[in-house]
Each structure stands twice: as structure tokens, then as C-alpha cells.
């Protein structure tokens, strides 16, 4: 008898789990969007609208046997999912893979590809006419956005402001030095250890000249600004507590096998898990491999034994445009800093487009 695996969320982890189990079970993937969004490409899609179509992959090519339901989960219990439409989907196995939201444009907020592309084109026009750009947030998103802007418009003035006094804390000093060198070469201005007394008057991504004052007393005049901070976990459908309690941040406690605590047939992957690691697409896809192996074992009547071990040192591939960037990878001998050429080869050149074209059968 075939078993039903319901996956909530078709992002990096959810799409990978659904694809991996498609041949072994009746897979039902639930997502309100009409396509998978490779958010790693969002910032390049903003600066190069002609490239933007590369970040969307329609779900109808993902599964051979399974079903994709374009809807939103509003409640989950051990037996299945209730959708916004009122439909009930029964499940033998559940995978929570609903991910997180992040400030636009790092993650498009439209649910249809056409609307997302229209928004990116509109914001591109606003950015194209702005000579001075302010980015609030010097994390990976803010730095990558600066790199993509400088790739297209090297003469734009780009300033990044962040209250943190340290750039990408927790990584090797060698990587920090390389990052500083590349940012200097691009002409990106960093203002660390200082915030803004008040946010700019315009909405992020809308052109309009303004002057803001930092907490250090510096005045910065810009023509457009972007918010590069503010993650929110997509777990409202768990608020009723029928499946599991959430952490204060809205995440889900998981075991080393990535089971949701108290349920041997319910799993979670990606940003929504409470694992003590930086939230990255690469980790979500590693979670997906573990969960697919464990559910596959259970489908065959075997004991699930795949466990997830978080990396002992943080990993990052941070492009600064298609050719630049910095990175750090784990090795048996400890963290290894990688050069810009490696960052470009593995991520920066195509931002994983080829990998997802293969996953969705579009290669």
C-alpha cells in the first residue's frame, strides 16, 4: 500500500525532499507560489532584469508521480494538514519545510512569478536612476547586494551601515582581510558600529533623495536605500499547538534525525528548524538528504538511522558579483578560506541556476 508524504513548503529543503521521495511514495507538495524561487539569485535579478527569469522554476516539472497543491497550510496536526481553502490533506508522513521570509528584494514576496518579476523590474528602474545607495545591514545579504550593484554600476556610491562593530563575526581572519580588500577595491563604503538615528523617510527600494544621521553623528545622503536585515520564520500554521510547540523565535525543535520532537513520522528541514547553525540554502538541502533517507527507510519497514551533524565551523560562499567574493569551507583539518575564483565557480557565476535546472528537469 502506497503511503502519503506531505511536504509543507517548496523551497530549497522541501523541493529536494519531495523530489527524492517521488518514486517511493505518494508525495504531496504544498506551496502558495506557482514556482520554486532560487532566492540566491534575487539580488542579481534586481540589478540585471534580463537575468531574473533564471531564478524561477515552475513546480509542474519537479515531480513525476506526486502532486503539487498551490495553497497555504493554516493548521497541522499529526494526521495531516488543513489548507487556507478549507481542504484537508491526510498524511502518513509530514515534512515541515516552510522556511523563512526576509526583507525584499533578498526574497521576493509575491506568490506569482509574473508579479515577482514585475516588482523586480520596477525596483530596478528606481535603483538605476539613483546615484547614491544606502544599505542598512552588513550581513551576507547587504554585502552581496553591494557587490551586485557595483558589478552593473561601478560608479554608484554604495554605503553600508550596521550597528555591529564586526564584519561577519565567527569567520577566519584571512577571509575578513580578503573581504575588506575586495570591498575597498569596489569602492564600497562601510560604516560599522553605528546605526541610524531614524530610518529613511522613503520606503526601501523607492528612489527619493534623503539625508539620515547615524548614531555616531555622521550625515549620509542617498537617493535610495535597501533593508538587508530582518528574518521571520514561516510557522504561523503551527500557532494552534496541535502538532508541536515553537521556540520564541517561531522555530521547531528537532532531534538529530530531524524528527519534530515527539513524532517519529514528522520531520522538519531548513530555516524552520531550531538547529544552532546559520540559516543557509546549502544546509537546508543537507537536511533534506537526511530526511529523505529516514522516510525512505520507514517506507521500507526499516529503522531510520540517518542523523544530521551540524558543521563544526561556519560555512559561507559570499559572491560579490559574478567574479568576486569570499568563502570559507569546512575540512577535516578545520575551516579553509577559499579564493574568489572558487566562490565564482561554485556559486557566483550562476548562483546555483544549473543545479536547480537539473532538479526541475529544465537542464
N, C-alpha and C positions, 0 to 999 in steps of 0.2 A: 504494500500500500504506500503510495507516494505521500510524503509529508510536505507541509507548507512552511516555508521560511519567509517571514515578513520582515523587510528591511525598511526602517523609517529614515529617510534621507538619502539622496543620491549624490552626495559629494564624493570626495576622494575615497574615504573608507567604505561608505555604503555601496558605491558603484562597484568597487573591487570585490566586496563580499558577494554581492548579487551575481556578478559575472562568474566568480569562482564556483558557486553552488548551482548555477543554472542547469547543469547536466544531471545533478544528483537529486534535485528536489523541485517542488513547485514554488518558484520564487515569486514573491510579490514585492515590488519596489514602490514605495510611496514617496512622492515629492511634489510640491506645488509648482515647480518650474517645468518648462517644456523641454529643457535641455540641461545636460551637465555643464557646469561652469568651471573652467580651469582658471580659478581666481589668480593663480600665479601670473597669468597674462594680463590682468586687468590694468595695470599701470602703463604697460606698453600699448594696450588698446586705447587708453586715454590720449597718449601722445602721438600715436600713429593709427588713426581711424581705419586706414586701409588694411591694417593687420588685425583689427578687432574681431573679425569673424572667426579667426583661428581659435578663440577661447571657448566656443560653444559647440557642444556635440549632442545632437538630438538623442533622447533616450530610446527611440524606437529601433536603434541599431545595436543596443547594448546586449539584449537578451534574445536567445534563440527560442527557448521554451517558455520563459517566465512572462510575467505581466507587469506593466508599469501603470500605476494609478496616479493621475495628476490631481492631487488633493493634499490636504494638510491634516496631520494627526492632531486630535484635540484631547484624546484620553487614551491611556494604555493600561491594561491590566494583564495578569499572567496568561490569559487566554486569547488575547488579541488586541485589536486597535479600533477605536471609533474615530471616524473622519469628520471633517467640518461639514461635509454634505449629509451627514447622518448615517452613512453606510458603515457597516460593521465588517471587519476583516478578521476572521479567525486564524489563529497561528499555532503551529506546533513548536516553532522556534521564532524568537524575536531578536532583532538586532537594532539597537538604538544607534543611529549614525547621523543625527540631525545637525551636528556641527555648531558653528557659531556665526554671528554677524559681526561685521567690522565696518568702520566708517567708510562710506563711499569716497573715492572710487575703488578702494582696495578690494571691496566685494560689492558688485552691482546689487541693488536692492529690488530691481524689477523681476517679476516672475516669468515674463515672456522675453524671448531672445530679441524680438524686434524692439520692444520697449527699452531693454538694456542697451542695445546698440544706439537707439535714438538719444538716450541720455548721455552716453559716452561721446557721441558726435557733438551734442550741444555743449558739453563741458569742454571739449577740445577747442571749440571756437572761442569760448571765454578765455581759455588759457593761451591760445595762440596770440591774442591781442594784448596780453599782459606782459610788460617788460620785467616787472619785479614780482617774485613769487615768495610767499612766506609759507613754510611748512611747520605745523605745530606737532612735534613728536619726532625724536631722533632714533626711534627703533628701526627694525629692518624695513618696515613699510615706508617710513619717511625717507630713509636713505635711498631705498630703491627708486622711489618716486623722483627724488632729486637727480639720480643717475639717468633715468629715462627722459626727464625734461632736458638735461644738458646734452643728451645724445641728439635730440632733434633741434634744440635751440641753444647752442653753446654760449651765446652772448646774453641770454637772460640772466638776471641776477636772482640767485636762489639762496634763501636764508632759512636755516633750520633752527628752531628754538625748542629746548627741552629742559624742564626743571632738574633732571638728573645731571649730576656733575660728571658722569662717566658714560662713555660711548660703548654700547653693547657689553655690559658687565658680564664677567664669567668666562670670557674667551681669552685665548692666548695673547700675550703682549705683542708677539710678532704680527698677529692678524690685525690688532689695533693700529700698529705702526703703518702697515700696508694700507689700511682703510684711510687713515689720516692723509697719507701721501696721495692716494688717488683722489680724495675729495679736494685736497688743495690744488691738484693738477686740473681738476674740473672747474675750480673757482667757486665751489660751494662754501658758503659762509656758515660756520657753526656757532651757535650761542648756547652753550651748555651751562647748567647750574642756574638757569634763570627761566622763569615762566612769564606769562603775560598778565599784566595787572587786570585787564579785561579782554574778552575775546573781540576779534574784529567785528565791525558793525554789519558787514555783508555776510551772507550765508557762504559756507565753504563751496568753492568751485564756481562762484559768481564774481565776475570782474567788477571792479569799482575801487578806485584808489582810496587808501585809508592810511592812517598812522596809528600804531599801537606803541605802548610803553611797556618795557619789560620790568620785572621786579627788581632788576639791577639798575633801573633808571635810564636805560637806552631807549631811544625812539627809533622805530623801524617803520619805514614807509614802503608799502607794497601795493600791487594792483589786483592781486587775487591771493587767496590762501586756501590751504587744504588741511583737514584734520587727519593726523596719522596716529591715532590712539583710540582706544575705546572698544574693547571686545565684549560681546554679550552672547552667552551660551543659549542655544535654541532648545530649551527644555520646558517650555510652558505647558506642554501636554502632559507633563508629569506632576503638575502642581497639585492635582487632587490626591496624590499619595496612594493611588490604587495599586501602583507597581512597586515604587521604591521612594524613600526619602531622598532629597537632594542636598548637596552641600550648600553653604551660604552663597557661594558663587553660582549656584544653579547647575553644578555638575553631578555626575552619577558615580557612586562608589563602586569600584570593580575589584575582582580578585586577580590573581596572577594569570588565570586562564581567560581573563577579560569577561567573566560572568558578572552580571549585576548581582550584588550580594543577596543571597537568599533564593536565587533562582538558577537551577542548572540548565535551563533551556532559554535563558535570556542573556544576551551579550550587549556590550557597548563598545564602540570604537571611535577614535578621533577626538576632537576637541571636547566633546561632552564628558569624557572620562575624567576621573579625579586624579589621574596619574601625575606624579610630580616631574613633569618634563615640559619643555617649551612646546607650544602647540604648533605643529608643522604638518604639512600635507604628507611628507615622507613618513612620519611616524604613524599617521592615520592608515596609510597603506600597509605598513608593517603590522599594525593591529589587525587589519583585515585578513592578512595571511594566517595569523594565529586563530582567529575566529572561524574562518572557513575550514581550517584543518580540524578544529574541535567539533563543529557541527557536522562535518563530513564523517568524522569518526562515530558520532552519535547516530547518524543516519544508518551506518553500517552495523550498529549494535555494539560498537567498541567504546572503551573508556576514553574520553578526551584527555589528552596529556600534553598538548602544546601550551607552553607558557610564554608570557611576554616579559622580556627583560629590558627595562629602560636603559638607554646608553649611559655609561658611567661619566661621560663628558659631553657637553652640549655640541650638537652638530649644526652647521649652518652652511648654506650656499647663498650668498647675497650678491646678485648681479648689480652692477652699476652701468646699465646699458647692456647691449648685446656682447660687448667685448671685455668690459671691465668687471671688477667685483672682487670680493674676498670670500674665503671659505675656511671651514675647519671640519675635519672628518675624524671619527674615532678609528684607532688602530689598536692592535694588541699591545703596542708599546706606549699607548697614550694618545692624546689628541695630536693631530697633524694638520698644520696650516697648509692650505693649497693655494697655488697661484691663480691669477685672473684667467689664464688660459684654461685651467681645469674647470673653474666656475662657468666659463663660457661654454665649454664642451658639454658639461652635464646639465646646465640649466639656462644660462644667459642667452645662448644663441637662439633657442626656440621655446624656452620657458615650458618645457615638457610637452609641447604640442604633438611631437611624434609619438610619445608614449601613449597619449590618450587617443590619438588617431588609430593606433593599433588596438587598444582596448575596445574601442567602439566600432571597429571594423571599417574605419574610413581611410586606412593607410593604403 
